[in-house]
Amino acid sequence: MEKIRSTKIYSEIGKLESVVIHSPGAEVENMTPQNVERALYSDILNLTVAKKEYVQLKSILEKLSTVFEVRELLQDILRNNKVKETLIKKICENEDKFNIIDYLLDLNEKDLSRQLIEGVSMKKNNLTNFLNKERYSLKPLHNFFYTRDAAISIFDDVFIGKMASPIRHRETLIMEAIFNYHPIFDTKTITSYSLNSDISNTSIEGGDLLVVSDDVILVGIGARTTSQGVDSLLEYIKKIKGKTHIIVQELPLKPESFIHLDMVFTLLDKDLCMIYDPVIMKMNKYQTIHIYVEGGKVKKIKEEKNILQALENIGISLKPLYCGGRKDQWVQEREQWHSGANFFAVAPGKVIGYARNTNTVEELSQNGFEIIKAKDIIKNNIDIHKYDKYMITLDGSELPRGGGGARCMTMPVKRKAVKM
């Protein structure tokens, strides 16, 4: 049996050791123009192209770390009949689909894993179902390849997200079950409802939470994470009873490309970050709040000028690089829309992002990053271990249209320690 993995995430940039991903499947195309908005997309992706692009990301991650697939992990835990029954009942209760429990229980683990992700077709075996315009009893999980949001690695635990949209709630139940029951993981899951009984206005998603160091966390609040969601995280931090700085950044609700903090701010190296300048530095009407927790109590809460200044005040100095470059705000807006600020670090100064954001790529190049095509690494034309600092560029015509980048599509489980 493979070595048991404990959760250890104390930074955004420590050398990646293991990561959970979900390769997009039929669920991505199991929609129509009429329900595309409900699926949180602005258009229907071409699955054939999206798969080819995603294979680049997966292939790179496999060269650098241990990679776990959600579908395979789910299939593994469903071999346990007790886990299978518990998860099915939770999902059907959450989605008010008690009438399909027996059908799901009769499925083998492979078919059940597939249908829980790709959707359970509605059987038109009575008048009510025949007249129902829905195609699925359990709707497809169109957004599940963004594994970042449903389960959040923080320190030694996994914080289960509370998704803003009901269409994504099943993702959190699946991820919670995987980390609770899969024998490969030795970790503890934390949920919002275990911290606060009133979760009516609570939502918190992984794209809004960045672990900077062992005592500094960044959180965005906006379209997907509420202040109540941050308060549930605050309760978790208070229980640790150490010293922790939580820096909260308010985000615009529009456009949809601002859904998470990691769409406007990500860490690149010990002293470098990528920012979308108009939001992070110039939109002063959106507050930056600094919460300091010590000994299980909030000792200080105050407003800061911006994220970079708040970090500077606690001894973390970061040089900003600019999504879309520095010359034209129109270009910055275009590249931010296509996840130009959304980078995933595999080690300090070693990051993955989209090739299509050419001005952002040039910004990295001018600041010492070797620009390397993913396909050249996959074909073994380049040895990336020769470079101290690099950006691996992914082809990205379809994947960015789903609304996320390399960080959105990765849920790191373990990183090596790094001193910020």
GIJO-V963100 format. One record per residue. N is the residue number from 1. RES is the residue in three letters. PHI is phi as a letter, one per 40 degrees, with the letter a starting at -180 (NA if undefined). Layout:
N:RES:PHI ; N:RES:PHI
This chain:
1:MET:NA ; 2:GLU:c ; 3:LYS:d ; 4:ILE:c ; 5:ARG:b ; 6:SER:c ; 7:THR:c ; 8:LYS:a ; 9:ILE:b ; 10:TYR:b ; 11:SER:a ; 12:GLU:c ; 13:ILE:b ; 14:GLY:d ; 15:LYS:d ; 16:LEU:c ; 17:GLU:b ; 18:SER:a ; 19:VAL:a ; 20:VAL:b ; 21:ILE:b ; 22:HIS:b ; 23:SER:c ; 24:PRO:c ; 25:GLY:b ; 26:ALA:d ; 27:GLU:d ; 28:VAL:c ; 29:GLU:b ; 30:ASN:c ; 31:MET:a ; 32:THR:b ; 33:PRO:d ; 34:GLN:c ; 35:ASN:b ; 36:VAL:c ; 37:GLU:c ; 38:ARG:c ; 39:ALA:c ; 40:LEU:g ; 41:TYR:b ; 42:SER:b ; 43:ASP:a ; 44:ILE:c ; 45:LEU:c ; 46:ASN:c ; 47:LEU:c ; 48:THR:d ; 49:VAL:c ; 50:ALA:d ; 51:LYS:c ; 52:LYS:c ; 53:GLU:c ; 54:TYR:c ; 55:VAL:d ; 56:GLN:c ; 57:LEU:c ; 58:LYS:c ; 59:SER:c ; 60:ILE:c ; 61:LEU:c ; 62:GLU:c ; 63:LYS:c ; 64:LEU:b ; 65:SER:a ; 66:THR:c ; 67:VAL:b ; 68:PHE:b ; 69:GLU:c ; 70:VAL:d ; 71:ARG:d ; 72:GLU:c ; 73:LEU:c ; 74:LEU:c ; 75:GLN:d ; 76:ASP:c ; 77:ILE:c ; 78:LEU:c ; 79:ARG:c ; 80:ASN:c ; 81:ASN:c ; 82:LYS:c ; 83:VAL:c ; 84:LYS:d ; 85:GLU:c ; 86:THR:c ; 87:LEU:c ; 88:ILE:d ; 89:LYS:c ; 90:LYS:c ; 91:ILE:c ; 92:CYS:c ; 93:GLU:c ; 94:ASN:c ; 95:GLU:b ; 96:ASP:f ; 97:LYS:b ; 98:PHE:c ; 99:ASN:c ; 100:ILE:b ; 101:ILE:d ; 102:ASP:c ; 103:TYR:c ; 104:LEU:c ; 105:LEU:c ; 106:ASP:c ; 107:LEU:c ; 108:ASN:c ; 109:GLU:c ; 110:LYS:c ; 111:ASP:c ; 112:LEU:c ; 113:SER:d ; 114:ARG:c ; 115:GLN:c ; 116:LEU:c ; 117:ILE:c ; 118:GLU:c ; 119:GLY:h ; 120:VAL:b ; 121:SER:c ; 122:MET:c ; 123:LYS:c ; 124:LYS:c ; 125:ASN:b ; 126:ASN:a ; 127:LEU:c ; 128:THR:c ; 129:ASN:c ; 130:PHE:c ; 131:LEU:c ; 132:ASN:c ; 133:LYS:c ; 134:GLU:c ; 135:ARG:c ; 136:TYR:b ; 137:SER:c ; 138:LEU:b ; 139:LYS:c ; 140:PRO:c ; 141:LEU:c ; 142:HIS:d ; 143:ASN:b ; 144:PHE:c ; 145:PHE:c ; 146:TYR:c ; 147:THR:c ; 148:ARG:d ; 149:ASP:c ; 150:ALA:c ; 151:ALA:b ; 152:ILE:b ; 153:SER:c ; 154:ILE:a ; 155:PHE:f ; 156:ASP:b ; 157:ASP:b ; 158:VAL:b ; 159:PHE:c ; 160:ILE:c ; 161:GLY:c ; 162:LYS:b ; 163:MET:c ; 164:ALA:c ; 165:SER:b ; 166:PRO:d ; 167:ILE:c ; 168:ARG:b ; 169:HIS:c ; 170:ARG:c ; 171:GLU:d ; 172:THR:c ; 173:LEU:c ; 174:ILE:c ; 175:MET:c ; 176:GLU:c ; 177:ALA:c ; 178:ILE:c ; 179:PHE:c ; 180:ASN:c ; 181:TYR:b ; 182:HIS:c ; 183:PRO:c ; 184:ILE:c ; 185:PHE:b ; 186:ASP:b ; 187:THR:a ; 188:LYS:b ; 189:THR:c ; 190:ILE:b ; 191:THR:b ; 192:SER:c ; 193:TYR:c ; 194:SER:c ; 195:LEU:b ; 196:ASN:a ; 197:SER:c ; 198:ASP:c ; 199:ILE:b ; 200:SER:d ; 201:ASN:b ; 202:THR:c ; 203:SER:a ; 204:ILE:a ; 205:GLU:b ; 206:GLY:c ; 207:GLY:c ; 208:ASP:c ; 209:LEU:b ; 210:LEU:b ; 211:VAL:c ; 212:VAL:c ; 213:SER:a ; 214:ASP:c ; 215:ASP:b ; 216:VAL:b ; 217:ILE:b ; 218:LEU:b ; 219:VAL:b ; 220:GLY:c ; 221:ILE:b ; 222:GLY:i ; 223:ALA:c ; 224:ARG:b ; 225:THR:b ; 226:THR:c ; 227:SER:c ; 228:GLN:c ; 229:GLY:c ; 230:VAL:c ; 231:ASP:c ; 232:SER:c ; 233:LEU:c ; 234:LEU:c ; 235:GLU:c ; 236:TYR:c ; 237:ILE:c ; 238:LYS:c ; 239:LYS:c ; 240:ILE:c ; 241:LYS:g ; 242:GLY:b ; 243:LYS:b ; 244:THR:a ; 245:HIS:b ; 246:ILE:b ; 247:ILE:b ; 248:VAL:b ; 249:GLN:b ; 250:GLU:c ; 251:LEU:b ; 252:PRO:c ; 253:LEU:c ; 254:LYS:b ; 255:PRO:c ; 256:GLU:c ; 257:SER:c ; 258:PHE:c ; 259:ILE:d ; 260:HIS:b ; 261:LEU:d ; 262:ASP:c ; 263:MET:c ; 264:VAL:b ; 265:PHE:a ; 266:THR:a ; 267:LEU:c ; 268:LEU:b ; 269:ASP:a ; 270:LYS:c ; 271:ASP:b ; 272:LEU:b ; 273:CYS:b ; 274:MET:b ; 275:ILE:b ; 276:TYR:c ; 277:ASP:d ; 278:PRO:d ; 279:VAL:c ; 280:ILE:c ; 281:MET:b ; 282:LYS:b ; 283:MET:c ; 284:ASN:c ; 285:LYS:c ; 286:TYR:c ; 287:GLN:c ; 288:THR:b ; 289:ILE:b ; 290:HIS:b ; 291:ILE:b ; 292:TYR:b ; 293:VAL:b ; 294:GLU:a ; 295:GLY:g ; 296:GLY:g ; 297:LYS:b ; 298:VAL:c ; 299:LYS:c ; 300:LYS:a ; 301:ILE:a ; 302:LYS:a ; 303:GLU:c ; 304:GLU:b ; 305:LYS:c ; 306:ASN:a ; 307:ILE:d ; 308:LEU:c ; 309:GLN:c ; 310:ALA:c ; 311:LEU:c ; 312:GLU:d ; 313:ASN:c ; 314:ILE:b ; 315:GLY:g ; 316:ILE:b ; 317:SER:b ; 318:LEU:b ; 319:LYS:c ; 320:PRO:c ; 321:LEU:b ; 322:TYR:b ; 323:CYS:d ; 324:GLY:g ; 325:GLY:g ; 326:ARG:b ; 327:LYS:c ; 328:ASP:b ; 329:GLN:c ; 330:TRP:c ; 331:VAL:c ; 332:GLN:d ; 333:GLU:c ; 334:ARG:c ; 335:GLU:c ; 336:GLN:c ; 337:TRP:d ; 338:HIS:b ; 339:SER:g ; 340:GLY:c ; 341:ALA:c ; 342:ASN:c ; 343:PHE:b ; 344:PHE:b ; 345:ALA:c ; 346:VAL:b ; 347:ALA:a ; 348:PRO:d ; 349:GLY:g ; 350:LYS:b ; 351:VAL:b ; 352:ILE:b ; 353:GLY:a ; 354:TYR:c ; 355:ALA:c ; 356:ARG:c ; 357:ASN:c ; 358:THR:c ; 359:ASN:c ; 360:THR:c ; 361:VAL:c ; 362:GLU:c ; 363:GLU:d ; 364:LEU:c ; 365:SER:d ; 366:GLN:c ; 367:ASN:b ; 368:GLY:g ; 369:PHE:c ; 370:GLU:c ; 371:ILE:c ; 372:ILE:b ; 373:LYS:c ; 374:ALA:d ; 375:LYS:c ; 376:ASP:c ; 377:ILE:c ; 378:ILE:c ; 379:LYS:c ; 380:ASN:g ; 381:ASN:c ; 382:ILE:b ; 383:ASP:c ; 384:ILE:c ; 385:HIS:c ; 386:LYS:c ; 387:TYR:b ; 388:ASP:c ; 389:LYS:a ; 390:TYR:a ; 391:MET:b ; 392:ILE:c ; 393:THR:c ; 394:LEU:c ; 395:ASP:c ; 396:GLY:a ; 397:SER:b ; 398:GLU:c ; 399:LEU:d ; 400:PRO:c ; 401:ARG:c ; 402:GLY:c ; 403:GLY:h ; 404:GLY:a ; 405:GLY:b ; 406:ALA:c ; 407:ARG:c ; 408:CYS:c ; 409:MET:c ; 410:THR:b ; 411:MET:b ; 412:PRO:c ; 413:VAL:b ; 414:LYS:a ; 415:ARG:b ; 416:LYS:c ; 417:ALA:c ; 418:VAL:a ; 419:LYS:c ; 420:MET:c
